[in-house]
Amino acid sequence: MSILSKIEYEREEFCRFDDYGRYAKHLSRKLHTLRKSTEKTHDILLYSAERVWANAMQNKSLNGKNQLTLNKLRKACKHAQDLVSSYVSGSPEERLQVSIYHDYLAASLSQERGAYDVAITHYSRALVALQNQSSSLMEPVETGLRFSIYQSGTEERSVNLQKFALAQLSSDDSHSVWRSLVETVNPQTLKDEKAEEMITSIQWAQRSAHLRNPELATSISTAVSARAALSAPTSPNDFDSILSAWSAASTTLTSLLDKEEDQNLSQDLELIKAWCSYHSSVDRIARDKALIPTVPSKEGILLCDSVNKTYTQVLALPGLDSAQEKEINTSRREIRGERCILLANTHGTSLEAIALLDRALVYYEPSSPRRPQVVALLNKANAQYTLSTNKHARFSAQKWFSGDVKRLGQVSPQDLLTKSVSMKPVVFDIAWNYIVAEQGNDKDGSVLQQSAQLLSKVGDAMDIDTAKDISQGLFAEADV
């Protein structure tokens, strides 16, 4: 286990909730066990420095004497310096990690003494060396560096820490040995290309707002730089870091809006919130669109509904210009077309699927690259449906009809005999308009002619009594 990994493990397990007293007692027991098993090891110096640092932090948290805290930190730095000397013959990775730990303790001591320029130098060395190290020391190092920058007044707290640290170390020739060690471990560490551009202000609704909070500026810069690096996403998981940064920015904005009392600053925060909401929604929609082809059609329909709802929320944001609205409306129509395609997939080979694909064409612009694909799907659905209907039409009459059903398919149309059938209206109901046919009683067609004559006299308007009289007259004449 490496030096930084040991420190990270011990602090996470035994220094939870900043309980430095419990952490110091644990390290005392660990040192007692180490001294009994061996005469001297590197771990003894490491845990001795950690124990003294824990005692210093405990005294500081209890508002103890500042001189006692300084003495403890000075003693911790001495143990760390001895640890650096003991690793002279070690590997470059081990020597770099020991140097990081010593710089962190030296920066803490300089910060307590008020020597912020010296603290900035040590924090900068630790920050640059930690860029390729997976360690929990990154957070306290960044926090300490921002505080030292703020106290010294050299730069704003929202400055890009990576670029600032590289500038501090490149201008001083006294760090040549340290730079050679860092370049030995990773030659790309000292290059300015790795430092992302920190965003200090945003533009929205023809207004600008300055990012005064360093945490907010860091979160937004991380999201924007990650989105710029993600030129061609291969999976929906590529958006996780971007959405996580936007979520952190949203949380920071909410807390700042709750605490802010200045009206002008509140308006700037609302402007930043609208800007963040727009860009985070765009990235979330891009993630959902990348997720749609990887899930079944029914789940994809739900994702399309979610994307459509997100588009509605984006259109409700204040400050959208006409170009953004046009782009959102175009994307919204395309997602509706995609929903029609997914619905068509659930209908199989049917007229409903053809109708849905035809409807999907309406939502795509003629210049859309997706439109030719939808046309191909529509032609394929038409061909499949035509093939299926022709296949059923080729079936013989014996396959269509069983022996218990009338064999209509075996009857020739030339043998069919058409013959008029006499109709005798039993009752003529105005509400339901039905008549009952009676065969055999009107051989010469006289009753049928009389019925037609009487009905033509009545015309369109006829009440129930008139219908009854006509019916009774027809019955009497038929009986005669």
Secondary structure, DSSP 8 states (H G I E B T S, - for coil): --HHHHHHHHHHHH-GGG-HHHHHHHHHHHHHHHHHH-S--HHHHHHHHHHHHHHHHHHHHTT--HHHHHHHHHHHHHHHHHHHHHTTTS-HHHHHHHHHHHHHHHHHHHHHHT-HHHHHHHHHHHHHHGGG---TTHHHHHHHHHHHHHHHTSS-TTS-HHHHHHHHHHT-GGGHHHHHHHHHH-TTTT-GGGS-----EEEETTEEEE---HHHHHHHHHHHHHHHH-SS--SGGGGHHHHHHHHHHHHHHHHHHHH---HHHHHHHHHHHHHHHHHHHHHHHHHHHHHGGGS-HHHHHHHHHHHHHHHHHHHTSTT--HHHHHHHHHHHHHHHHHHHHHHHHHH-SSHHHHHHHHHHHHHS-TT-TTHHHHHHHHHHHHHHHHHHHHHHHTS-HHHHS-TTS--GGGS-GGG----------S---TTT-------SS-SSSHHHHHHHHHHHHH-S---HHHHHHHHHHHHHHHH-
